[in-house]
Amino acid sequence: MNMGPEEAIHAGTPVVESKSRLEQLAGDLLAHADIQIGGPRPWDLQIHHTDFFSRVLTQGSLGLGESYQQGWWDCSQIDALIARMLSARLDREVKHRGLVWLALKARLSNPQSIRRAWQVGREHYDLGNTLFECMLGPSMAYSCGYWANARTLDEAQAAKHDLVCRKLGLQPGMRLLDIGCGWGGLMRHAAEHYGAHCVGLTVSREQAEFVRQRSQGFPIQVELTDYRELSAESVQGFDRVASIGMFEHVGLRNYRSFFAAAAGHLAPDGLMLLHTIGKNRRGLGVDPWIEKYIFPNGSLPAIGEISDAAEAFFVIEDVHNFGADYDSTLMAWHDNFEKAWPSLQHSYSPGFYRMWRYYLLVCAGTFRARDNQLWQFVLSPRGMPGGYRRPLR
């Protein structure tokens, strides 16, 4: 795994008493979000390195994340810190040329080509099934839960899987294609509770092996393949298609080919459900720190970019935003990770711990600030006769 900068540095470098001009500038910016440097509240910043301010003000979110990994600063509630920063739009005040490069790369190159699509499987999803079992719980669902009537993570994930099945109108004997099936949670739910016959696609060897082991006795098949290379015998005639938390790896240059592939697998009277994280505005694909350390080649769509790519192949029947539920999901994952760390620390480094907890808490903060969204689209190839009705609750 690419750990980037050194995992630890001497964090005890004394901070000079007289405030530098950069520190004053940073303090003024943070005051707009009611954040103090060295303050007593859990979202206040505790600075351990004199170069922190110049690094963050010049490098933006990449510098903020890397300096945390290296022990340059701490905060008791990183999720609350990030939520306050984003709600106050501080990210728009700190410009970083690396953001421009990411935007250009998304439009001029294809980081999510078939050859590069396997990188995220190797570097993220293959980190170890034990890690994800500890963090995700029995559902092994690595996407936003549905918390409308849920009190626990397991309830929220079961509710999400059931919501997907009901939106798709699954019936016994239907064939379901799950593009980006993860560890198979949706397929097991669809097979056990709705009698569906499922085929799942993944670019993660660890996920594929997990699905094979945990799905014995169910009408479930998993293929270790990119969605653009689905085997010929499985290509056509699916009654339903779902893609849960995978579209974030497709990339702007490939959105049209993704929908073309999905439509090609789907029966003319079928339905597709797309569940994806999204951003509020067109432009940048993903946060630079997340792209570098967590999801290589990731790209978050704007809602207009999805509709632009889908319109040639589908009628958009329904759009459902429950992005605020991702805050609760991520905080539950973080709690599970913290509880499991004593048993995991023998397999992962202290630097991994700081990186992973930062990832979970920062993401929770982005959804709490409504800076990121979670959409479920229901799509039909020709439009549902009489219209589509979203199931209640």
N, C-alpha and C positions, 0 to 999 in steps of 0.2 A: 504493500500500500504506500502511496506517495504521502509521506509525512511532512514534506516541505521543510521549513526551517528547523533548526535544532530544537529538540523537545524541551529543553530547559536551559535557562541562563541564570546567572547570579541575579536574583531579584532584589537584592538588598541595597542597590545603588541609592545613596541618599538623594532626596529631592531637595533642591536649594530652597531656602526660606523665602527669598525675594522672588516674587512672581515674574516670570518672563513674559514678554509680549505675547508669545504664542499661548501661554497658559491663560493669560487674561482674555485673549480672543476665544479660546475654548470655553472658559468659564462663562463668558457672556452668552455664547451660543447655548450652552447647557442650561443656563438659567431660564431660557424660554421654555424648557421642558421640566422645570422645577427639579433639576438634578444638580447636586453640589459635588465639587471635588473634595474628597475627604470628609464628606458629611456623614451623619449618624444613621440615616435611613437606609433600608435594605436595597434601594435602587441607586444609591449614591456611589460614585466611583472612588476607589482607593488606588492611588497611583504609586507604583514602585520604581519607576524608571524615568529619568529626566528627559529622554527622547520621545516619550509617549505622545506628547502633543504634536510635535512636528510630524511624526509618522502618521498619525491618524488624519491630521489636517491635509496632508499631501497624498495619502494613499486611500483615504476613505474607508469603506467597510473591509477591504482586504487588510489594511493596516490595523484596524480595530481587532479583527479576528486573529491575525498572526501574533499581534502583541499580547493578546490574552493567552494564546498557546504557549508563548515564551515566558509567561509569568510577569509581564510588565504591569498588569493591573488586575484587580479583582472587584467583584460586586456580589453581594449576597443573593440578589434576585436579578439575574441577567435578563430574564424574560420581561420584567417590569421596566428595566432600564431601556431595552430596545423598544418596547411599546411606547414609552414616553418620548423617545427620540423621534420615532416615526410619526407619532400623532402630532408632534410639534414641527414636522417637516424638516428636521435638521439635516436629513440626508440630502435634501436639495440645496443646502447651503455649502456642503462639502463636496466639491466637484473633484473628480479623479479621472485622469486621462485613460486609465485602464477600462473604465466603463464605456468610453467611446470605442475602444478597440473591440470589446466584446460585442457591441452592437454591429460594428462593421463585419466582424467575423461571422456572425449569424446570418448576415445577408449576402456576403461575397464568397463564403466557403461553405462546406457541408460537414461540420464536425460530427454529424450523426449519420454518416455514410454507413453502408452495410459493414465495411471493414472495421470502422471505429465503434459500431454499435455494441460490440462485445466488451469494450473497455469498462463500462459501468458495471457489467456483470462481474468481471474479475475483481475490480477495485472496491466495489461497494457491497453488492449483494452476496458475494462469496467471502465476506469477512468471517463467516462462521455461523452455522445455524444455531449454535448454543447461545451466541450473543443475541440473536433476534428472538429466539424462544424466550429468553429471560426478559427482554424488553417488551415484546408484543403480546405475550401471554398465549393462552390456548388457541385463540382465533388465528394467530400468525397472519394477521391482516396489517399490512404496512401502508395504510391509507386512512383517510379521515373517517372516524366513526360518526354515527348519527345519534346525537344525544337528546333528541326531542323528548323522549320518555325514558331515557336511560340514566342509571345512577352509577354504573361501573363501566370500565373499558370493555369488558367482555360483552356486556349488554349492548353497548353502543356499536360494537363491531357486528354482532349478530343482527341488530336492527338495520345497519347499513346493508349487509348482505341480503336481508329479507326485502328491504326497500328496492334494491336493484332487481331482484327476482319479480317483485310485484309490478314494478314499472315496465318490465319486459313482458309481463303476462305469461310467464313460463307455465307450461303444461306438461304432464307426464309424456315422455317419449320425445320431446323436442330436443334438437341438437343445438348446443350452445358452444360458441367459440369464444374463449377468453384470451384476448391479446394482451400479453403481459400478465400472466396468471399468478406471479409471485409464488407463495408457498401453497397455493391451491385452496384458500379459504372459501372463496366464492363458489368454486366448482363443487366442493364438498357440500356446501349448504344447498346449492341448486340440485345436486344429485339426491341428497338425503331427504330434503323437504319438498321438492317439486318434481322428482322423477326425471330430471334432465340427463341427457347423455352429453358429456363435456369433453372438449379438446382444449388444452391450454398451451400457450406459447411462452417461452422465457429464454433469455440469453444468459441465465445464471445456472451453472452446473449444480451448485449447492441447492438451489430451489428445485430444479428438475428431480434430483435424487430424493429430496424431501417429499415432493408430491407423489412420486412412485411408491415410497414406503408407506405414507399415510393414507393413500387412496385405494389400497387393496380392498376388493369387494365392492367398490363403487364403479359405475360406468364412466370412468375418467381416464383420459389419455393425455400425456404431456409430451411436447416436442421441444427439444433444445434447438431453437431456430429463431431467426429474425422474422418479423411479420411479413417481410418482403420475399421470404424464401420458404413459405409454407409448402410442405410436400404435396405433390399433385393429387394424390388420392384423397386429400382432406380439403381441397380448395373450395368446392362449391356446396350449396344446398344447406347451409346452416339456417335454422329457423331464427336464431338470435345471436347477436354478437355483443360482447361486453369488453370494455377496456377500462380497468380501474387503476389509476395512478401510474400509468405507463406513458401517457401522451407527453409528459414532461421530458421524455427522452427522445422524442421524435424529431424536433427541430423545425424551424420555420421553413427551410428549403424542402422539407419532406411532408409537410402537412397534407398537401394535395394527394401525394402518392399514398399516404396512410389511408385517407378516406376512399381512394380508388380501390385499394386492396380490401378494405373492410366491405365495401359495396360488392366487390366481386365474389366474396365468400357468402354473401347473404341472399336468402331467397327473396323474390320480388315483393312478397307480402310480409317480410320479416321486420324486425326492429333492432336497432343498435342503441346501447347506452354507453356514453363516454363520460367518465368521472376523472376530472383533472384539476390540479391547482392552476390558477391563472393570476395574471397581473392586471392592474387597473388601466394601464396605458400601453399603447404600442411602443416598441423601441427595444429596450434591453431585454435579453432573454432570461438571465438569472443573475443573482448576486455573485460578484467575483470570488468571494471567499468560498461560498457553497460550491461553485463550479470547480474551484481548484482542489478542495479538500474532501468534498462529500460526493457530489454527483458530477463527475467529469462529462463534459459535452451536454449538460442539461440546458433546457430552454423553456421558460414559462410563456404560454400564449396569452395574448389579449383576446377578449371575447370576439372582437371584430376579425382577428386573424383566423379564429376557428370557423366563423361563419363564411368568411371569404373562401376558405379551402373546401368547406363541406358543401357549398351551395350547388356545385355541379353534380353531386352524387346523391344528396339527401334533402329531404324536407325536415327542417328543425321543428319538431313537434312540441318540445318542452325544454325549458331551462330552469334549473333549481339551484339556488346559491345557498349553501349552508357552511360557508367558510369559517364563521365564528366557532363552529364545532371543532375545528382543527386545533384551536387553543387548548381545549380540554383533552383532546387526544394526545397531543404532544406532551402536555404536562403529566399525563398518566404514563406515557412511555418513559419520561424522565424519572419519575418516581420509581418505576420498575428497574430502570438502569442503575439508579443509585443504590437500591436495595440489593441488587445482584452483584455490584462491583466487587465486594470482598471475594466472591467466588470466581469472578472474571479476571481479576487483576494479575493472575498468574499467566494468563494468555495474552494480555495486552499491556502496553507500556503506560506509564504515568502521562506521557504526552497524548496518548490516545484518549485517556480519560478526559483531559481538559478539552481536547478537540470535540469529542462526542457530546459532552454535556453542553458545550457552547452551541453546537449545532442544534440540539433539541430545544434549548431555551431561547435562542435567537429566533428560530422558526416560530415558536409559540408567540413571541412578542410581535412578529410581523402579522400574524392572523388576529391577535388581540387589537392591534392598531387598525385593522381592516385594510392593511397595505397589500395583502395577498387574499385571494378568494378561492373557493372550492365550488366548482360547477359540476352538475350532472346534466348532460344533454340527452334527450331521447330523440332519435333520428329514424326516419323511415324512408325507403327508397322512392316511394311514389306518393306519399301522403296517406294517412289512415282514413278510410272511408267513414264519413260522419264525424271525423275529428278524434283526437287523442285526449283521454282524460287521465290526469295524474292520480294515482291511488291516494286516498286520504291517509293522514298520520304517518 
